[in-house]
Amino acid sequence: MGVVEKNRARSRLPEAIPAVAAVLIGLWGITTPSFWRDESVSTLAAAMPIADLWYLLDSIDRVHALYYLLLRPVAAFSTGELAMRLPSVVATAAAAYGIAVLGRKLAAPGVGLLAASLYVVLPMVSRYAQEVRSYAIVTAVAVLATWVLVEATRRSSLRWYLAYGACLVLLGWFHVYALLLVAAHVVTVLWWYRASSSRPDVARFAGALAVAVAGIAPLALLAAGQRETQLSWLKPPNLGDLPWLGEQVAGNVWPALLLVALMVVGAFSGGRLTAVALPWALLPFVSMAISLVHPVYNPRYVLFAVPAMTLLAGAGLNALRPRALGWIGLVLVAALTVPTHLTIREPDARPDNLRDMAATLLARQRPGDAVLYVEERRRLFVAVYEDAYRNLRDLTYAPGRRTPRTAAQLTAALDGVERVWLVTGGRKHKNRAFVEDDERYLALMANRDFTLKSTDDFGYSWFGLYVRKRR
């Protein structure tokens, strides 16, 4: 390696600093919060026999097939919080490094370093770096796809455009929803085509998109039939979702407002960076607009747009004078997010505290106790801490059957059972307006031989104990 190459490598070494910081922040308190229901599904899917996984994917979650397969080697080693969440930490570090590179290529090394540093201190990024779901990996692939597109337009190389198409295929197989990124990239390419003397090769770009369509079409066909299963819980957004998105990203209103102000400054000073980052950063609002007709929006689904926000904000920080103000601004944002970072690392910081739920159930159960899961897939949502459920007789399914018992079959199965643990989700037992429609639950509630003795909430999930009346 010559002197020039050594100096160039040395000058790019700081780009790794945000990636190292992402790992350290990601590992901070990573095992303290309990797994929650979505993480339970991921962990159990990664650990179950392959035949059971194919059956699960045939019923639900085809869109997450690649992620579950990726987790299987990890689950073979350990299904604990550290091991299962570690891939998301690594992906977050990779995204941070990619942001630093993008900032340098599109603007200046200082922009990349500030943008990547800002990215790793945002609470939303930290939250999903500690999540056994695909969002951090999707974000890393989105950054990679954007970097490859930048290189493809600069080099005008067919190989790079094909690599870009391959990145989009990978992005879609990890999370088809993230293909909204293509819309931002189309805007970027057209922006550069109209404004640049070295125009991107639109024909090759279109060819890369064709490659992506061909690669993603099988997943789209497979997943189309599960749309209601995956997204039926989503509702159309309202005006309150705008500030909520800011608070999700930045932790609370003050760093959110500071982030927006920096993004505005960066949008006017970013040059080529603006053409890439601005359409990308606006995708959450595109998602909200789509959701007014077909609800698909949730803040975690648009995590892949946060790198664009930090690129704009990094350009804004870099534009401040004297330059020290940029780093002071970064420290200020980081300081304002500390309370949220502490909150998301508390034991019950997730929507469900499945660890406490399992510990409580394990302490209270007796030999011969049974369990009824409502709805029937609820076991996937809670049993990541399996010791609490291993010795309970499952009334939901007959032995060896994949379809749940009917109400009549459940009533027959209750013969000889003294205590039944109802495991379900939501605070339905406290909502008088709620009408339960699960036939097994209705049969248990209507059974005059049993009475509800107690209920315990653990976030969204809860259990109740039904005890046979003494005569």
C-alpha positions, -999 to 999 in steps of 0.1 A, spaced: 0 0 0 14 33 -11 16 65 10 -14 80 -7 -35 49 0 -23 48 36 -33 84 41 -66 79 25 -73 49 47 -62 68 78 -85 97 69 -115 74 67 -108 57 100 -131 82 119 -160 69 99 -159 37 120 -163 56 152 -201 59 150 -203 22 142 -184 14 173 -206 38 193 -237 20 178 -224 -13 192 -217 1 226 -251 19 229 -268 -11 215 -252 -34 241 -260 -10 269 -288 -27 289 -297 -50 260 -308 -79 283 -328 -57 308 -361 -53 289 -382 -84 286 -389 -99 252 -423 -88 240 -448 -106 218 -433 -98 184 -398 -109 197 -414 -140 211 -427 -149 176 -393 -143 160 -374 -163 186 -398 -193 186 -399 -192 148 -361 -193 146 -359 -222 171 -387 -244 159 -382 -275 137 -381 -265 100 -413 -283 92 -431 -263 119 -416 -231 105 -429 -239 70 -463 -244 85 -461 -211 104 -451 -193 72 -479 -209 53 -503 -194 79 -487 -161 87 -455 -141 84 -444 -150 49 -430 -115 46 -406 -123 75 -394 -157 61 -358 -145 52 -354 -129 86 -365 -160 105 -341 -181 84 -313 -156 92 -319 -160 129 -318 -198 129 -280 -201 134 -283 -176 163 -311 -195 179 -291 -228 176 -265 -211 198 -288 -193 222 -324 -180 225 -315 -155 252 -320 -118 249 -284 -110 241 -279 -135 214 -312 -129 196 -310 -91 197 -273 -90 187 -280 -92 149 -299 -59 152 -270 -43 170 -246 -53 143 -271 -41 116 -274 -7 134 -236 -4 134 -235 -12 97 -261 14 90 -241 40 110 -210 32 90 -230 35 58 -244 69 67 -209 82 74 -198 70 40 -228 84 22 -223 118 40 -187 119 28 -195 109 -8 -224 133 -11 -211 163 8 -181 162 31 -164 139 57 -177 161 85 -213 157 73 -210 120 73 -194 118 107 -220 142 122 -249 124 105 -238 90 116 -231 101 152 -266 117 153 -281 85 140 -267 63 168 -279 86 196 -315 87 185 -337 67 208 -357 51 180 -325 37 165 -313 25 199 -347 9 206 -348 -12 175 -311 -21 178 -324 -41 208 -353 -58 190 -356 -93 177 -373 -80 145 -360 -71 111 -363 -33 113 -326 -26 120 -315 -50 93 -339 -34 68 -325 0 76 -289 -12 70 -299 -27 37 -317 5 27 -285 24 34 -265 -1 14 -289 2 -15 -286 39 -15 -248 38 -14 -248 14 -43 -271 36 -63 -248 66 -57 -219 46 -69 -238 33 -99 -248 68 -110 -212 80 -105 -195 51 -123 -223 45 -149 -214 8 -147 -238 -20 -155 -223 -41 -127 -231 -15 -102 -267 -11 -114 -272 -48 -113 -258 -48 -77 -283 -20 -69 -311 -42 -82 -299 -71 -61 -299 -48 -30 -335 -40 -37 -344 -77 -39 -327 -82 -5 -345 -52 9 -379 -65 -3 -373 -100 11 -365 -86 45 -395 -62 45 -416 -56 14 -429 -24 29 -394 -9 28 -396 -9 -10 -411 26 -6 -375 35 -8 -376 29 -46 -400 59 -49 -374 81 -32 -346 68 -55 -367 75 -86 -371 111 -75 -333 113 -68 -324 99 -102 -347 122 -120 -335 151 -99 -299 144 -109 -309 138 -145 -323 173 -148 -298 191 -127 -264 174 -134 -241 176 -164 -231 140 -157 -265 125 -161 -273 91 -146 -280 62 -170 -318 61 -168 -320 30 -190 -297 10 -167 -315 23 -137 -348 11 -152 -331 -23 -159 -321 -25 -122 -357 -19 -112 -368 -46 -135 -344 -70 -119 -358 -60 -85 -394 -66 -97 -385 -101 -109 -367 -109 -77 -395 -97 -54 -425 -109 -74 -425 -144 -58 -426 -129 -23 -454 -104 -33 -475 -132 -46 -469 -154 -15 -476 -125 9 -506 -111 -9 -530 -135 8 -518 -127 43 -523 -89 40 -552 -89 64 -534 -111 89 -504 -88 89 -520 -53 87 -556 -56 99 -547 -40 133 -535 -8 116 -557 23 115 -557 54 93 -533 80 107 -544 114 120 -527 147 127 -516 134 161 -494 109 144 -471 137 131 -458 148 165 -459 112 177 -435 102 149 -411 130 160 -412 118 196 -407 82 185 -376 91 165 -360 116 189 -375 106 223 -394 138 232 -405 171 217 -374 192 223 -348 170 205 -375 164 178 -379 201 172 -341 205 171 -338 176 146 -364 192 123 -347 226 124 -313 210 115 -330 190 87 -344 222 72 -309 239 74 -293 208 58 -319 206 30 -308 241 19 -271 235 22 -266 198 13 -262 200 -25 -261 164 -39 -269 151 -5 -303 169 -6 -313 151 -38 -307 118 -20 -318 124 15 -348 147 11 -371 123 -9 -360 95 14 -367 115 46 -402 123 33 -412 87 29 -429 85 64 -454 112 52 -459 93 19 -467 63 40 -492 83 61 -509 95 29 -512 60 16 -526 49 49 -555 72 47 -568 48 20 -550 15 29 -535 16 64 -499 5 63 -482 31 85 -465 25 118 -434 44 130 -413 13 133 -421 4 96 -404 37 85 -372 33 106 -354 28 73 -361 66 66 -343 78 97 -308 77 81 -321 102 56 -332 125 84 -298 123 100 -280 130 68 -300 162 64 -295 171 100 -258 163 97 -255 187 68 -273 212 90 -249 207 119 -219 209 95 -232 242 81 -231 259 115 -203 284 122 -179 282 139 -177 245 132 -175 237 169 -212 246 170 -220 215 150 -205 193 176 -221 212 204 -254 207 186 -248 170 184 -240 169 222 -271 189 229 -293 164 210 -277 135 227 -281 151 262 -318 157 255 -324 121 246 -308 106 277 -341 103 297 -357 83 268 -327 61 265 -330 52 302 -367 46 299 -365 22 270 -340 1 289 -363 -5 319 -375 -41 325 -410 -34 314 -402 -9 286 -417 -31 259 -454 -35 252 -454 -68 270 -434 -79 300 -433 -116 291 -404 -124 315 -424 -113 346 -455 -129 332 -437 -162 328 -421 -159 363 -454 -152 379 -472 -180 361 -444 -205 369 -446 -196 406 -484 -200 408 -490 -230 387 -496 -265 402 -492 -300 388 -521 -309 366 -529 -272 356 -540 -266 320 -537 -236 297 -560 -221 271 -544 -196 246 -567 -169 231 -565 -164 202 -551 -198 193 -517 -185 181 -512 -167 214 -486 -193 225 -463 -179 199 -467 -145 215 -458 -154 250 -439 -187 252 -404 -174 245 -398 -180 282 -409 -216 278 -403 -230 312 -436 -215 325 -456 -232 298 -438 -265 293 -457 -284 321 -492 -270 314 -516 -291 295 -526 -273 264 -563 -272 259 -562 -251 228 -551 -279 205 -557 -316 207 -524 -336 208 -509 -338 173 -534 -314 158 -527 -281 141 -562 -268 142 -577 -256 175 -604 -274 194 -640 -264 189 -660 -251 219 -676 -286 224 -642 -303 222 -628 -279 248 -657 -286 271 -650 -323 269 -613 -317 274 -620 -299 307 -631 -331 323 -608 -338 352 -591 -304 350 -592 -284 382 -575 -252 371 -571 -234 338 -548 -205 330 -563 -183 303 -534 -166 284 -544 -138 261 -537 -102 250 -552 -68 256 -571 -55 286 -603 -71 274 -614 -82 309 -614 -46 320 -633 -33 289 -670 -37 294 -677 -27 258 -656 -55 245 -674 -86 231 -653 -117 231 -657 -138 199 -633 -167 205 -655 -198 209 -631 -216 233 -630 -185 256 -668 -182 254 -671 -218 263 -648 -215 293 -666 -184 306 -700 -200 302 -690 -232 319 -708 -232 353 -682 -256 368 -655 -229 366 -651 -194 381 -626 -167 373 -604 -164 405 -578 -138 394 -563 -118 366 -529 -103 362 -517 -78 335 -482 -77 320 -486 -49 295 -506 -59 265 -506 -96 276 -524 -110 306 -536 -142 321 -565 -152 342 -570 -183 365 -602 -203 362 -608 -227 390 -633 -255 392 -660 -248 418 -661 -270 449 -694 -288 455 
